[in-house]
């Protein structure tokens, strides 16, 4: 009966001390081969049934052993009936050649094989050392746990927490509440951490931050390797660098290679150069400055004042030049189904390239560019942007400028090459070079259209003001003036004429909606160069 009462009291005390402790797996405990606690040595031994019933008091170089464990202390009280003992003063437990446990006080139960060490506790296991003031070590499950704060130290890492456990068989540790993992490379703060001291992989659960130099990563569930500095983050992930912010549902990062992969709701922002890349999947390299995004990929450039340029394509790739210098700049490549939107200019093409240094947006393969009521088509179009609006546009091969006056009348200029210049977002001059054809509907003072001009020349310059054509300059040319509605059809609509309002992006969100040209309206690329034929 006394043994039962002592055992119940011991369990109650353990429950109070180790409130946060998670109960180990409920597998049957195996009894020790050596069921009895053995007294190996003591300088002094006292026994008084009246003072301490069933207890032997030991002092002076006390040595006890049980099931492969050897315990040293200054003094002890041994209860043979319950097979428990209390030890005091310079207590030290040794188990094999890999585990030792030191402290000022110890209570040991030979039946459960649980050692409860208190005050100045130091547990050493291979290369790991655990410091705490209250530690329970379960020999059957090879697990020690603390609940009043502890610190685990190995060759490279220091891990502190309010509560934790360490398994000597698997060399894995779990920590809760105010957890900090610190080494020379990084600092990790979290609420819950599971750490494998052999593989150096740490799993964090809950709001967690990883600091490494100027970089910071936030996640609510992730894995971090303190040796290789590899990161796998799965919930609420955000990565902050010196000049960048990256987010995603799932992020993989390797600091040594600089490679980062992100999946789901991905965004990568360059705070210095003021651009943002988003998509369903992204890949980047911190060392080379290269990045790629696919799946609803969208690039935003807000480095040019209040307006933002939105660019979408099936795949977006960004390249960085002169990285980590004051001359750094980037180029954005978009392909295929590329669409761009800004308040003053919109564009559609098969592919495009944008440079942050020259502020040039170049569109390739059947491109179209719109500005207000004007539309430009050609084989290749380059749009030059300044800090606030469009500056100029260059069109090479099969250039066609169309200005919509109303649903029936369109001013048109066709040439081999075209240069358009803008002021405050409005075209002020247009230069056409090579095989120039012009269809123009002059507006009367009351905005009526009475006549139609047709011009053929080698080159022409057109000057506009207040969105109206003021004059046309051209060398010797062939001209014709027709009353409205009487001009031949081929001189009313130039070859290749089409008004692509159904393709034009109407908003930032509309860049995701691809609408191709109708059949028969696509350009047939001209042959720029051909290899000379060789006669054998």
CORRAHU-V159866 format. One record per helix or strand of 3 or more residues. SS is the DSSP state (h for helix, s for strand). FROM is the first residue (numbers start at 1). LEN is the number of residues. Records with the same first field share a line. If there is no record, write none. Layout:
SS->FROM-LEN ; FROM-LEN
This chain:
h->2-16 ; 489-3 ; 509-4
s->38-4 ; 44-4 ; 55-12 ; 69-11 ; 84-12 ; 99-11 ; 114-12 ; 128-11 ; 143-4 ; 150-4 ; 158-4 ; 163-5 ; 172-11 ; 187-10 ; 201-12 ; 215-11 ; 230-6 ; 237-4 ; 244-5 ; 250-5 ; 259-12 ; 275-11 ; 290-5 ; 298-4 ; 309-4 ; 315-7 ; 329-14 ; 345-11 ; 360-12 ; 374-12 ; 390-15 ; 410-14 ; 426-15 ; 451-15 ; 468-7 ; 478-6
